[in-house]
Amino acid sequence: MQHILEDSTALQVWLAAQGQPAWRAKAIRRWLFAGRAASFAAMTDLPKDLRTALEAEFRIWTTSIAKHTVADDGTEKLLLELADGQRIECVLLREQGPGADDAGARRTVCISSQVGCAMGCVFCASGLDGVVRNLTTGEILEQLLRLQALLPGHERLSHIVVMGMGEPLANLDRLLPALAAAQDPGGLGISQRRITISTVGLPPAIDRLAAENPGYNLAVSLHAADDDLRTRLVPVNRGIGLADVMAAADRYWEASGRRLTFEYVLLGRLNDAPEHARSLVSLLGGRAALVNVIPYNRVAGLPYEEPTRAERERFLEILRAGGVNVHVRHRKGARIDAACGQLRRLAASAG
């Protein structure tokens, strides 16, 4: 049985073989994305015999919800179990007004691209057990539909960040078709300008993205401004180096014209000292960039600490004095273990 979200061409070929008009494929996808149909039976404007045949040939869901948690701030997190028993996480974040159509309001989803992660960031729960496999295009899309189903009918998803489990640029072959489907006006209709792809910085993959589709926002996870410290925190840096990461980021900026974002997880007594802030100012060198400072979210079993408020404010003051455009990401969903990988590990240990 085929996953209907996996390959739109397969649906078109199947419909043609059934003697169905080509426009049926768009109607079905509209039901899936805009109509939020959870079953083929719910697609009431399709002929009944076609709905029965679709039920026999395709499946909409390949995941099941293993755990659903809700925080006081409206953040919701799903632990999804895949068909092979592996588990991934995705998050819905609600910001500002009551609906995504209200001015300034957002309904952002954070999705995963792999089961686990091979990048080895020492403070991150996602990579503690390494990478198991890439997610398929259908599994990536299914996260979007599962999260959209948490919204009331008058709300819609507004932004996507590919910042969950895994390294997105290590799975571009499956990720890019999923994001293209999310942008489709007949699907979720999310503007490419509202989609952000996060990476630890893989220069060949950044260059590929710049060549093939530079319209996405790119967020590069730095976490340190010198190679020695960054290699301690992000071991994959040993074979790459900050100079190559920054050069690739600059090439992406030249191709896209979009402001770059650099992520910096602030770890207490490790990368939050004044000298670290000054090094970061120097590294950025006047680039038209945003630094997204993320106070560390403690992970059970890891020795890393959250920065104190005084350390955080001092770090931010130095960046701002150096002309760096800074945003502090306030933690959402901390009480539901919303940092990527946490819920998966907790569920595994409980089992």
C-alpha positions in Angstrom: 0.0 0.0 0.0 1.4 3.4 -1.0 1.8 6.5 1.1 -0.3 9.1 -0.7 2.0 11.9 0.6 5.1 10.3 -0.7 5.0 10.8 -4.5 2.4 13.0 -6.2 3.3 11.4 -9.6 2.3 8.0 -8.3 -1.2 9.2 -7.5 -1.5 10.8 -11.0 -0.4 7.6 -12.7 -2.8 5.5 -10.6 -5.7 7.9 -11.3 -5.0 7.8 -15.1 -5.0 4.0 -15.0 -8.5 4.1 -13.3 -9.8 6.3 -16.1 -10.1 9.3 -13.7 -9.5 12.9 -15.0 -6.2 14.5 -14.1 -7.8 17.2 -11.9 -8.8 14.5 -9.4 -5.2 14.5 -8.1 -5.5 18.2 -7.2 -8.8 17.6 -5.5 -7.4 14.8 -3.4 -4.4 16.9 -2.3 -6.7 19.8 -1.5 -8.7 17.6 0.8 -5.5 16.4 2.5 -3.9 19.8 3.0 -6.6 22.5 3.0 -9.6 20.3 3.9 -7.7 18.4 6.6 -9.4 15.1 5.6 -8.3 12.3 7.9 -9.7 9.6 5.7 -10.6 9.0 2.1 -14.2 8.6 3.2 -14.3 12.2 4.3 -13.6 13.4 0.7 -17.2 13.7 0.0 -17.1 15.3 -3.4 -15.3 12.3 -4.8 -17.3 9.4 -6.3 -17.9 6.7 -3.6 -16.2 4.0 -5.7 -13.1 6.1 -6.1 -13.0 6.7 -2.4 -13.2 2.9 -1.8 -10.5 2.3 -4.4 -8.2 4.9 -2.8 -8.7 3.3 0.6 -7.5 -0.1 -0.8 -4.5 1.4 -2.7 -3.2 4.2 -0.5 -2.9 5.2 3.1 -2.9 8.8 4.4 -1.2 8.1 7.8 1.9 6.0 8.3 2.5 7.4 11.8 0.7 7.1 15.1 0.8 9.6 17.9 2.8 8.0 20.7 2.5 11.0 23.0 0.9 14.5 22.8 1.9 17.1 25.3 0.6 20.7 25.8 2.3 23.5 27.6 0.7 26.4 29.4 1.9 28.8 26.7 0.0 26.8 24.0 3.0 25.0 22.6 2.1 21.4 21.6 4.5 18.6 21.0 3.9 15.3 19.2 6.0 12.2 19.6 5.2 10.3 16.4 5.9 6.6 15.9 6.8 5.7 12.3 5.8 2.5 10.5 9.1 0.9 11.4 8.8 1.6 15.1 11.2 4.6 15.1 10.1 7.8 16.7 10.4 11.5 15.8 9.2 14.7 17.3 7.5 17.8 15.9 6.2 21.0 17.6 3.5 23.6 17.1 4.2 27.0 18.5 1.5 29.6 19.0 2.6 33.3 19.1 0.6 36.4 19.5 -3.1 36.8 18.5 -5.8 34.1 18.6 -5.4 33.1 14.9 -2.7 32.8 12.3 -4.7 35.2 10.0 -4.6 38.0 12.6 -2.0 40.7 12.0 1.3 39.6 13.4 0.1 36.2 14.7 2.0 33.1 13.9 1.4 29.4 14.0 4.8 28.0 13.5 5.7 24.3 13.2 9.1 22.9 13.9 9.7 19.6 12.1 12.3 16.8 12.0 14.2 15.6 8.9 15.9 12.5 10.3 15.5 9.9 13.0 18.3 11.0 15.3 21.2 13.1 14.1 24.8 12.4 13.1 26.2 15.9 13.8 26.9 15.0 17.4 26.3 18.4 19.1 27.2 17.6 22.6 24.4 19.5 24.3 21.6 18.2 22.1 19.3 15.3 23.0 18.6 14.5 19.3 22.1 13.2 18.5 22.9 11.3 21.7 22.1 8.0 20.0 23.4 9.0 16.5 21.4 8.9 13.3 19.2 6.0 12.4 17.9 7.0 9.0 16.6 9.9 6.8 12.9 10.6 6.9 11.0 10.1 3.6 9.2 13.0 1.9 5.9 11.6 3.1 7.0 11.4 6.7 8.1 15.0 6.6 4.8 16.1 5.1 2.8 14.0 7.6 4.3 16.0 10.5 2.8 19.1 9.0 -0.6 17.5 8.7 -0.5 16.1 12.2 0.3 19.5 13.6 -2.2 21.3 11.4 -4.9 19.0 12.8 -4.2 20.5 16.2 -5.5 23.9 15.1 -9.2 24.9 15.0 -10.7 25.2 11.5 -10.3 29.0 11.2 -6.6 28.9 11.9 -3.8 27.7 9.6 -0.1 27.1 9.7 1.9 30.2 8.9 5.6 29.3 9.3 7.8 26.2 9.0 11.2 25.8 10.7 13.1 22.6 9.8 15.0 22.7 13.1 13.8 19.5 14.8 15.7 16.2 14.9 18.3 15.6 12.3 20.5 17.7 9.9 18.2 18.9 7.2 20.9 19.5 4.6 21.9 15.8 4.9 18.4 14.9 3.6 17.8 17.5 0.8 16.6 14.9 -1.7 13.5 14.2 0.5 13.2 17.5 2.2 13.0 19.8 -0.8 10.0 18.0 -2.4 8.2 18.1 1.0 8.7 21.8 1.3 7.6 22.4 -2.3 4.4 20.6 -1.5 3.9 22.8 1.6 4.2 25.9 -0.6 1.7 24.7 -3.2 -1.3 27.0 -3.2 -3.4 23.9 -3.5 -1.8 22.6 -0.4 -0.8 24.5 2.7 0.1 27.6 0.7 3.0 28.6 3.0 5.2 31.2 1.4 8.8 30.2 0.9 9.8 33.3 2.7 8.2 31.8 5.8 10.3 28.6 5.7 13.6 28.3 7.5 16.1 25.5 7.1 18.6 25.1 10.0 22.0 23.5 9.6 25.3 23.1 11.5 26.9 24.2 8.3 27.7 21.7 5.5 29.3 23.8 2.8 28.7 21.4 -0.2 25.0 21.1 0.8 24.7 24.9 1.4 26.1 25.5 -2.1 23.7 22.9 -3.6 20.7 24.7 -1.9 22.0 28.0 -3.2 22.2 26.6 -6.8 18.9 24.8 -6.8 16.5 26.8 -4.6 18.0 29.8 -2.6 14.6 31.2 -1.6 14.5 29.7 1.9 15.8 31.3 5.0 19.0 29.7 6.1 19.9 29.5 9.8 23.5 28.3 10.6 24.1 26.9 14.0 27.4 28.3 15.2 27.4 28.0 19.0 31.1 29.2 19.1 33.2 31.7 17.2 36.5 29.8 17.1 37.3 26.4 15.8 38.6 24.9 19.0 35.5 25.6 21.1 33.1 24.8 18.2 34.7 21.5 17.6 34.2 20.6 21.3 30.5 21.6 21.0 29.9 20.5 17.4 32.3 17.6 16.6 31.5 17.6 12.9 33.3 21.0 12.7 36.6 19.1 13.0 36.4 18.1 9.3 34.9 21.4 8.1 36.1 24.5 10.0 34.4 27.8 10.6 36.1 29.6 7.7 34.5 27.2 5.2 31.1 27.4 6.9 31.1 31.2 6.9 32.3 31.3 3.2 29.4 29.0 2.2 26.9 31.1 4.2 28.2 34.2 2.4 27.7 32.5 -1.0 24.1 31.6 0.0 23.5 35.2 0.9 24.8 36.3 -2.4 22.5 33.9 -4.2 19.4 34.5 -2.2 19.7 38.1 -1.0 18.1 36.9 2.2 19.5 38.0 5.6 21.4 35.1 7.2 20.6 33.9 10.7 23.2 32.5 13.0 22.1 30.3 15.9 24.0 30.5 19.2 23.0 28.2 22.1 24.2 30.0 25.2 25.7 27.4 27.6 26.5 28.5 31.2 30.2 28.8 31.9 31.1 27.4 28.5 30.5 29.8 25.7 28.8 32.7 27.4 31.8 34.8 28.6 32.6 38.3 27.4 35.5 37.0 25.3 33.2 34.6 23.5 30.8 37.5 22.7 33.7 39.6 21.4 34.9 36.7 19.2 31.4 36.4 17.8 31.3 40.1 16.9 34.7 39.7 15.2 33.6 36.6 13.3 30.5 38.2 11.9 32.6 41.1 10.6 29.8 43.5 9.8 27.6 40.9 7.9 23.9 41.7 7.4 23.0 38.9 9.7 20.8 38.2 12.7 22.2 36.3 15.7 19.5 34.2 17.4 20.7 33.7 21.0 19.1 30.6 22.6 19.6 30.2 26.3 20.2 26.5 26.9 17.3 24.2 27.8 18.6 21.7 30.2 18.6 18.1 29.1 18.4 15.3 31.7 21.6 13.3 31.8 23.8 16.0 30.2 26.2 18.1 32.3 25.6 21.4 30.6 24.1 24.4 32.5 21.7 27.2 31.7 23.4 30.6 31.7 22.5 33.0 34.5 20.5 36.0 33.7 23.5 38.3 34.4 25.7 36.3 32.1 23.1 36.3 29.3 22.6 40.1 29.6 26.3 40.8 29.6 26.7 38.6 26.5 23.9 40.4 24.7 25.2 43.9 25.6 28.6 43.1 24.0 26.9 41.9 20.8 24.7 44.9 20.5 27.5 47.3 21.3 29.4 45.6 18.4 26.6 46.4 16.0 25.2 42.9 15.9 21.5 42.5 15.2 20.4 40.2 18.1 17.2 38.3 18.9 16.8 36.2 22.1 14.6 33.2 21.6 12.5 32.9 24.7 11.9 29.3 25.6 8.5 27.9 24.8 7.2 24.6 26.1 10.0 24.0 28.6 7.6 22.1 30.8 6.8 19.6 28.1 10.5 18.9 27.2 10.1 20.8 23.9 13.8 20.8 23.1 14.3 18.5 20.2 15.0 14.9 21.1 14.0 15.2 24.8 10.5 13.6 24.5 11.8 10.7 22.4 14.5 9.9 24.9 12.2 10.2 27.9 9.7 7.8 26.2 12.5 5.4 25.3 13.8 5.3 28.9 10.3 4.9 30.3 9.7 1.9 28.0 
